[in-house]
């Protein structure tokens, strides 16, 4: 197969002026111009882009986005430019910082039986939104499933996030991560945190695999890495990615301890310790003693019902009978009780930050 070249065609109202603009101000190379006696078309290339300027094209002015390491030094500090021929150019940083919106606190209950829609997302996975209002954009919680097992059409990629959790709810999935050695199988009840920008890939899934994915903030960028091959080596499991370490928590190695709310016990996934307290993740079960009313001061406290049933009682609210597949968010300062827990009740609790204060209140 011969060489292939793609060009973006843009109209120009001033080709002669654009020649200087694209070559001098934008630092692009002119590859072609014609006709020689009265130029009407010129082609420029650079920064991963080829542009064909056509003085005879009757179309609205185009827009070009250039992303670079040093926007202040690229075009004498200008971040918005317009070429003589009308093309608008924006200059942005190559690596956009993670913007953490202020949390808009609310009491949220999302029940599986309410028939929230499943949406087909990346790599053919089905997504169900567990926090519809996303607390002002501060968090996204997704129930993800892959109905048919087998190879997953995924690519090596990474996420520009502040925190991301993958908890295997049903089935199992094979994963591979940058600097973490060979691929491994994530079983139901186990979880991983994906530190910011760690390269990874989903390889293979069991039939009817289901995971709970938490991302902070709600809107974050996923970037495909076409260069890295995984697994890479040598392994460096202690590597720190923007203050966080990779964690693969295994349920069969965990220790159960009293939970922050009376009447329950939990296993700590150690995620708070590995994220410098950015977030904490606990799996909660019923224990001896009566459930107690409690108030927390965490910024975000999300809970997913994995097994069993319970009644969520909130001060000033009608109670909710919850079952497997349901989720809820309790805002700080709201008094709640997890009443009437079934013997098989199992909850997934995610808090941001990881360690916070809880006080028990009276009914």
ZAVEXPA-510013 format. One line per field, with one value per residue (C-alpha): chain; x, y, z; residue in one letter. Coordinates in steps of 0.2 Angstrom, whole numbers, plus 5000, padded with zeros to 4 digits. Example, Ala and Ser with C-alpha at 12.3 -4.5 7.8 and 13.67 -1.06 7.14 Angstrom:
2
chaine [A | A]
east [5062 | 5068]
north [4978 | 4995]
up [5039 | 5036]
residu [a | s]
END
This chain:
363
chaine [A | A | A | A | A | A | A | A | A | A | A | A | A | A | A | A | A | A | A | A | A | A | A | A | A | A | A | A | A | A | A | A | A | A | A | A | A | A | A | A | A | A | A | A | A | A | A | A | A | A | A | A | A | A | A | A | A | A | A | A | A | A | A | A | A | A | A | A | A | A | A | A | A | A | A | A | A | A | A | A | A | A | A | A | A | A | A | A | A | A | A | A | A | A | A | A | A | A | A | A | A | A | A | A | A | A | A | A | A | A | A | A | A | A | A | A | A | A | A | A | A | A | A | A | A | A | A | A | A | A | A | A | A | A | A | A | A | A | A | A | A | A | A | A | A | A | A | A | A | A | A | A | A | A | A | A | A | A | A | A | A | A | A | A | A | A | A | A | A | A | A | A | A | A | A | A | A | A | A | A | A | A | A | A | A | A | A | A | A | A | A | A | A | A | A | A | A | A | A | A | A | A | A | A | A | A | A | A | A | A | A | A | A | A | A | A | A | A | A | A | A | A | A | A | A | A | A | A | A | A | A | A | A | A | A | A | A | A | A | A | A | A | A | A | A | A | A | A | A | A | A | A | A | A | A | A | A | A | A | A | A | A | A | A | A | A | A | A | A | A | A | A | A | A | A | A | A | A | A | A | A | A | A | A | A | A | A | A | A | A | A | A | A | A | A | A | A | A | A | A | A | A | A | A | A | A | A | A | A | A | A | A | A | A | A | A | A | A | A | A | A | A | A | A | A | A | A | A | A | A | A | A | A | A | A | A | A | A | A | A | A | A | A | A | A | A | A | A | A | A | A | A | A | A | A | A | A | A | A | A | A | A | A]
east [5000 | 5007 | 5009 | 4993 | 4991 | 4976 | 4972 | 4960 | 4953 | 4950 | 4943 | 4954 | 4949 | 4968 | 4979 | 4995 | 4992 | 4989 | 5006 | 5015 | 5003 | 5004 | 5023 | 5029 | 5016 | 5011 | 5028 | 5021 | 5029 | 5022 | 5022 | 5013 | 5006 | 4998 | 4996 | 5012 | 5006 | 4991 | 4991 | 4974 | 4979 | 4992 | 4996 | 5005 | 5010 | 5016 | 5011 | 5003 | 4992 | 4991 | 4980 | 4975 | 4970 | 4958 | 4954 | 4940 | 4931 | 4914 | 4912 | 4912 | 4929 | 4937 | 4945 | 4961 | 4966 | 4985 | 4990 | 5008 | 5019 | 5022 | 5007 | 5014 | 5030 | 5021 | 5014 | 5021 | 5009 | 4993 | 4980 | 4967 | 4972 | 4963 | 4973 | 4971 | 4961 | 4948 | 4954 | 4952 | 4966 | 4966 | 4982 | 4980 | 4991 | 4995 | 4992 | 4976 | 4975 | 4962 | 4948 | 4939 | 4922 | 4915 | 4903 | 4884 | 4878 | 4862 | 4853 | 4852 | 4844 | 4846 | 4836 | 4839 | 4820 | 4817 | 4824 | 4838 | 4844 | 4859 | 4870 | 4883 | 4900 | 4918 | 4923 | 4905 | 4902 | 4885 | 4884 | 4871 | 4873 | 4872 | 4872 | 4862 | 4866 | 4884 | 4884 | 4888 | 4901 | 4912 | 4910 | 4903 | 4898 | 4894 | 4887 | 4896 | 4892 | 4898 | 4884 | 4895 | 4911 | 4927 | 4941 | 4937 | 4940 | 4950 | 4966 | 4980 | 4974 | 4974 | 4962 | 4966 | 4958 | 4959 | 4953 | 4947 | 4941 | 4936 | 4926 | 4922 | 4904 | 4900 | 4911 | 4929 | 4939 | 4958 | 4967 | 4985 | 4993 | 5008 | 5023 | 5012 | 5019 | 5009 | 4991 | 4980 | 4962 | 4951 | 4938 | 4921 | 4923 | 4941 | 4945 | 4959 | 4962 | 4969 | 4981 | 4980 | 4987 | 4992 | 4992 | 4980 | 4970 | 4955 | 4959 | 4946 | 4930 | 4918 | 4900 | 4889 | 4904 | 4898 | 4909 | 4906 | 4917 | 4920 | 4928 | 4933 | 4929 | 4914 | 4920 | 4938 | 4948 | 4952 | 4968 | 4973 | 4992 | 4997 | 5015 | 5015 | 5014 | 5008 | 5014 | 5030 | 5045 | 5053 | 5039 | 5039 | 5024 | 5030 | 5029 | 5019 | 5008 | 5004 | 5004 | 4995 | 5000 | 4992 | 4981 | 4974 | 4964 | 4959 | 4945 | 4952 | 4967 | 4957 | 4954 | 4936 | 4935 | 4921 | 4913 | 4911 | 4892 | 4886 | 4879 | 4891 | 4908 | 4919 | 4935 | 4947 | 4954 | 4969 | 4965 | 4965 | 4983 | 4989 | 4981 | 4987 | 4969 | 4961 | 4948 | 4943 | 4934 | 4926 | 4915 | 4902 | 4892 | 4880 | 4887 | 4880 | 4871 | 4857 | 4860 | 4863 | 4859 | 4875 | 4881 | 4896 | 4907 | 4915 | 4913 | 4906 | 4899 | 4893 | 4886 | 4881 | 4871 | 4879 | 4869 | 4854 | 4842 | 4840 | 4830 | 4838 | 4831 | 4835 | 4830 | 4816 | 4814 | 4803 | 4812 | 4819 | 4819 | 4835 | 4841 | 4855 | 4859 | 4853 | 4864 | 4863 | 4873 | 4871 | 4877 | 4887 | 4877 | 4862 | 4857 | 4854 | 4852 | 4854 | 4839 | 4832 | 4848 | 4846 | 4859 | 4867 | 4868 | 4884 | 4888 | 4902 | 4906 | 4917 | 4921 | 4931 | 4942 | 4946 | 4946 | 4932 | 4923 | 4907 | 4896 | 4882 | 4865 | 4850 | 4833]
north [5000 | 5017 | 5033 | 5041 | 5059 | 5067 | 5086 | 5097 | 5109 | 5127 | 5142 | 5158 | 5176 | 5181 | 5167 | 5179 | 5185 | 5167 | 5161 | 5172 | 5168 | 5149 | 5148 | 5162 | 5163 | 5145 | 5138 | 5126 | 5121 | 5126 | 5110 | 5115 | 5131 | 5134 | 5141 | 5150 | 5166 | 5169 | 5156 | 5150 | 5135 | 5132 | 5117 | 5118 | 5104 | 5104 | 5099 | 5083 | 5092 | 5095 | 5110 | 5115 | 5133 | 5136 | 5153 | 5147 | 5137 | 5144 | 5139 | 5146 | 5150 | 5135 | 5133 | 5125 | 5119 | 5118 | 5110 | 5112 | 5111 | 5130 | 5140 | 5156 | 5154 | 5147 | 5162 | 5176 | 5172 | 5174 | 5160 | 5166 | 5171 | 5174 | 5172 | 5186 | 5173 | 5171 | 5154 | 5155 | 5147 | 5142 | 5138 | 5127 | 5117 | 5099 | 5092 | 5099 | 5100 | 5090 | 5102 | 5097 | 5105 | 5110 | 5096 | 5100 | 5089 | 5080 | 5065 | 5052 | 5035 | 5025 | 5009 | 4995 | 4992 | 5010 | 5004 | 5017 | 5016 | 5006 | 5016 | 5008 | 5016 | 5013 | 4996 | 4990 | 4990 | 4994 | 5008 | 5013 | 5030 | 5028 | 5046 | 5055 | 5073 | 5068 | 5080 | 5095 | 5086 | 5080 | 5062 | 5048 | 5031 | 5018 | 5001 | 4993 | 4976 | 4966 | 4953 | 4942 | 4936 | 4934 | 4946 | 4964 | 4976 | 4988 | 4997 | 5003 | 5019 | 5031 | 5043 | 5060 | 5059 | 5063 | 5046 | 5030 | 5014 | 4997 | 4985 | 4968 | 4965 | 4949 | 4937 | 4941 | 4951 | 4950 | 4966 | 4973 | 4988 | 4999 | 4993 | 4980 | 4965 | 4951 | 4952 | 4946 | 4941 | 4952 | 4942 | 4946 | 4955 | 4962 | 4979 | 4990 | 5008 | 5016 | 5030 | 5045 | 5042 | 5024 | 5015 | 4999 | 4988 | 4976 | 4960 | 4946 | 4945 | 4931 | 4930 | 4943 | 4952 | 4967 | 4981 | 4997 | 5011 | 5027 | 5042 | 5059 | 5071 | 5066 | 5072 | 5067 | 5063 | 5046 | 5045 | 5031 | 5027 | 5020 | 5018 | 5008 | 4989 | 4980 | 4971 | 4982 | 4979 | 4977 | 4978 | 4993 | 4989 | 5003 | 5017 | 5032 | 5040 | 5058 | 5054 | 5037 | 5019 | 5005 | 4994 | 4976 | 4972 | 4954 | 4949 | 4933 | 4942 | 4955 | 4957 | 4961 | 4975 | 4984 | 4997 | 5016 | 5013 | 5001 | 4984 | 4982 | 4976 | 4980 | 4976 | 4990 | 4989 | 5000 | 5012 | 5027 | 5023 | 5021 | 5037 | 5049 | 5049 | 5055 | 5041 | 5026 | 5010 | 4998 | 4982 | 4982 | 4967 | 4965 | 4962 | 4959 | 4973 | 4985 | 4997 | 5015 | 5032 | 5041 | 5057 | 5059 | 5074 | 5067 | 5077 | 5063 | 5046 | 5034 | 5017 | 5002 | 4988 | 4972 | 4959 | 4957 | 4970 | 4985 | 5000 | 5017 | 5029 | 5047 | 5061 | 5070 | 5058 | 5043 | 5027 | 5017 | 4998 | 4994 | 4978 | 4972 | 4984 | 5000 | 5014 | 5030 | 5045 | 5053 | 5071 | 5077 | 5081 | 5071 | 5058 | 5041 | 5023 | 5006 | 4998 | 4980 | 4973 | 4955 | 4942 | 4942 | 4961 | 4967 | 4985 | 4994 | 5011 | 5024 | 5040 | 5055 | 5059 | 5042 | 5046 | 5056 | 5059 | 5050 | 5053 | 5043 | 5052 | 5047 | 5043]
up [5000 | 4995 | 5006 | 5012 | 5018 | 5026 | 5026 | 5034 | 5021 | 5028 | 5018 | 5018 | 5013 | 5013 | 5007 | 5006 | 5024 | 5030 | 5022 | 5035 | 5049 | 5048 | 5044 | 5056 | 5070 | 5071 | 5066 | 5052 | 5036 | 5019 | 5008 | 4993 | 4984 | 4967 | 4955 | 4955 | 4946 | 4957 | 4972 | 4978 | 4988 | 5000 | 5011 | 5028 | 5040 | 5058 | 5076 | 5070 | 5058 | 5039 | 5033 | 5015 | 5014 | 4999 | 4994 | 4983 | 4996 | 5001 | 5019 | 5036 | 5044 | 5052 | 5070 | 5075 | 5092 | 5096 | 5113 | 5119 | 5134 | 5135 | 5129 | 5135 | 5124 | 5109 | 5100 | 5111 | 5124 | 5114 | 5118 | 5105 | 5087 | 5071 | 5055 | 5041 | 5031 | 5046 | 5054 | 5073 | 5083 | 5101 | 5111 | 5126 | 5138 | 5132 | 5149 | 5156 | 5175 | 5184 | 5190 | 5206 | 5206 | 5223 | 5229 | 5228 | 5243 | 5241 | 5247 | 5233 | 5232 | 5215 | 5215 | 5202 | 5200 | 5195 | 5178 | 5175 | 5157 | 5153 | 5140 | 5129 | 5132 | 5129 | 5122 | 5121 | 5140 | 5147 | 5160 | 5173 | 5182 | 5201 | 5205 | 5192 | 5198 | 5200 | 5215 | 5205 | 5194 | 5209 | 5206 | 5194 | 5200 | 5187 | 5187 | 5172 | 5164 | 5150 | 5145 | 5134 | 5140 | 5130 | 5124 | 5127 | 5113 | 5123 | 5120 | 5132 | 5139 | 5155 | 5164 | 5170 | 5186 | 5205 | 5210 | 5202 | 5209 | 5200 | 5211 | 5204 | 5209 | 5199 | 5189 | 5185 | 5173 | 5167 | 5168 | 5165 | 5172 | 5169 | 5181 | 5189 | 5181 | 5172 | 5169 | 5183 | 5186 | 5197 | 5206 | 5213 | 5230 | 5225 | 5219 | 5212 | 5212 | 5196 | 5201 | 5190 | 5172 | 5175 | 5158 | 5158 | 5148 | 5150 | 5142 | 5145 | 5155 | 5161 | 5156 | 5164 | 5172 | 5183 | 5191 | 5201 | 5195 | 5204 | 5196 | 5203 | 5196 | 5186 | 5169 | 5165 | 5150 | 5144 | 5133 | 5121 | 5122 | 5105 | 5110 | 5126 | 5126 | 5142 | 5152 | 5152 | 5162 | 5174 | 5186 | 5199 | 5210 | 5223 | 5210 | 5215 | 5202 | 5207 | 5225 | 5224 | 5223 | 5213 | 5225 | 5221 | 5236 | 5239 | 5250 | 5256 | 5263 | 5272 | 5291 | 5297 | 5311 | 5319 | 5307 | 5311 | 5314 | 5328 | 5322 | 5308 | 5304 | 5289 | 5279 | 5275 | 5257 | 5263 | 5249 | 5261 | 5266 | 5248 | 5241 | 5255 | 5262 | 5245 | 5247 | 5258 | 5253 | 5265 | 5262 | 5276 | 5284 | 5298 | 5315 | 5333 | 5340 | 5335 | 5320 | 5327 | 5320 | 5314 | 5307 | 5296 | 5291 | 5275 | 5259 | 5249 | 5256 | 5243 | 5246 | 5235 | 5241 | 5234 | 5243 | 5255 | 5260 | 5272 | 5276 | 5274 | 5287 | 5286 | 5297 | 5290 | 5275 | 5271 | 5273 | 5258 | 5257 | 5248 | 5239 | 5229 | 5215 | 5224 | 5229 | 5239 | 5244 | 5262 | 5263 | 5278 | 5294 | 5289 | 5303 | 5295 | 5301 | 5291 | 5299 | 5297 | 5289 | 5282 | 5288 | 5270 | 5269 | 5261 | 5256 | 5247 | 5255 | 5246 | 5255 | 5250 | 5260 | 5266 | 5285 | 5292 | 5308 | 5313 | 5328 | 5334 | 5337 | 5346 | 5337]
residu [x | x | x | x | x | x | x | x | x | x | x | x | x | x | x | x | x | x | x | x | x | x | x | x | x | x | x | x | x | x | x | x | x | x | x | x | x | x | x | x | x | x | x | x | x | x | x | x | x | x | x | x | x | x | x | x | x | x | x | x | x | x | x | x | x | x | x | x | x | x | x | x | x | x | x | x | x | x | x | x | x | x | x | x | x | x | x | x | x | x | x | x | x | x | x | x | x | x | x | x | x | x | x | x | x | x | x | x | x | x | x | x | x | x | x | x | x | x | x | x | x | x | x | x | x | x | x | x | x | x | x | x | x | x | x | x | x | x | x | x | x | x | x | x | x | x | x | x | x | x | x | x | x | x | x | x | x | x | x | x | x | x | x | x | x | x | x | x | x | x | x | x | x | x | x | x | x | x | x | x | x | x | x | x | x | x | x | x | x | x | x | x | x | x | x | x | x | x | x | x | x | x | x | x | x | x | x | x | x | x | x | x | x | x | x | x | x | x | x | x | x | x | x | x | x | x | x | x | x | x | x | x | x | x | x | x | x | x | x | x | x | x | x | x | x | x | x | x | x | x | x | x | x | x | x | x | x | x | x | x | x | x | x | x | x | x | x | x | x | x | x | x | x | x | x | x | x | x | x | x | x | x | x | x | x | x | x | x | x | x | x | x | x | x | x | x | x | x | x | x | x | x | x | x | x | x | x | x | x | x | x | x | x | x | x | x | x | x | x | x | x | x | x | x | x | x | x | x | x | x | x | x | x | x | x | x | x | x | x | x | x | x | x | x | x | x | x | x | x | x | x | x | x | x | x | x | x | x | x | x | x | x | x]
END
